[in-house]
Amino acid sequence: MVINQSLRQLYQKYASQDGTLAIIVVEKANVPLTITDGFDVIILLVKSDANHSWDIQHYMLENKTISFHSLTIEKVYHSLLLGNHRRLIDWIVNGEIVFDRNECLRKIKERIDTLPEGDRQKKLTIQFSKLLRRFEEGKTFFREGHYFDSYNHMMHALHHLARLSVVNQGIYSEIAVWELVKKIDPPIYKLYQELFYSNESVEKRIELLLLATELAIQSKIEIGTQHFFYVLHKMSRALTMNELMQIEEFSTYQVDLELLVSHLVDKRKLKVEEREVGSSGYKQFFYFVD
């Protein structure tokens, strides 16, 4: 990619600032597969300031539209784990690095390529928790006769199931998920085909998928809860639900943590102790592992 001088002037001043860690430029014309939100150029500025928000400015330069993004390194890592900003990953993977302090971006790209064990475990639990949420909501809608709402949730559940398989193979799950699943986990790909292409009624397709997904959840519970139990094993005492919610390591799947805990108790993977609260007559639950 040849970056002209006018475009370089737009970001060059930030390279000399201490808080700047990296700058990436993505040109739509040179990287057609990258999502640029309709802009001709994306400039991504990664900063070290933890208090900095994700700022976006739009410019016009020489008849080219430019979207200038400025965000923190913490936001980048958070997005890598959650997988909630596919376009950000595309920019990092496909963009041209024009500034990289202490090889910050090289390390991020290496993290995407290798998916370290710590990231892998956390991403597995994130996907497993999301799978549980979508499955439970899909099942509820199905029982209430809201088949299209159930279909929508089960479609998402299937996607999280696919990501579980991909991440478990040590592959970052945001890139061409179904093409990978077709190769590494044909049974899940078959579920995908049956949901979309079966001649059965929508009701029957969902019913069959609910049964298959429930079995898949049971088979994936060990790999899907590795991170949760790894963190919990380090605790020296039983914890209340609120105390579990305060653990920083659980923050990336905190929204589904209560459902995950309930599921693990139900499956007897997580132990629960009831303790009386003063003389009030009610008891509080404390959760722990052997």
HELIX and SHEET records of a PDB file:
HELIX    1   1 GLN A    5  GLN A   12  1                                   8    
HELIX    2   2 LYS A   13  SER A   16  5                                   4    
HELIX    3   3 ILE A   73  LEU A   82  1                                  10    
HELIX    4   4 ARG A   86  ASN A   94  1                                   9    
HELIX    5   5 ARG A  101  GLU A  103  5                                   3    
HELIX    6   6 CYS A  104  THR A  114  1                                  11    
HELIX    7   7 GLU A  117  ARG A  143  1                                  27    
HELIX    8   8 TYR A  147  ASN A  168  1                                  22    
HELIX    9   9 VAL A  177  ILE A  184  1                                   8    
HELIX   10  10 PRO A  186  TYR A  197  1                                  12    
HELIX   11  11 VAL A  202  GLY A  224  1                                  23    
HELIX   12  12 GLN A  226  HIS A  233  1                                   8    
HELIX   13  13 MET A  241  MET A  245  1                                   5    
HELIX   14  14 GLU A  248  ASP A  256  5                                   9    
HELIX   15  15 LEU A  257  ASP A  266  1                                  10    
SHEET    1   A 5 ASP A  55  LEU A  61  0                                        
SHEET    2   A 5 LYS A  64  THR A  72 -1                                        
SHEET    3   A 5 VAL A  41  LYS A  47  1                                        
SHEET    4   A 5 THR A  20  GLU A  27 -1                                        
SHEET    5   A 5 GLU A  96  ASP A 100 -1                                        
SHEET    1   B 2 LYS A 271  GLU A 276  0                                        
SHEET    2   B 2 LYS A 283  PHE A 288 -1                                        
END                                                                             
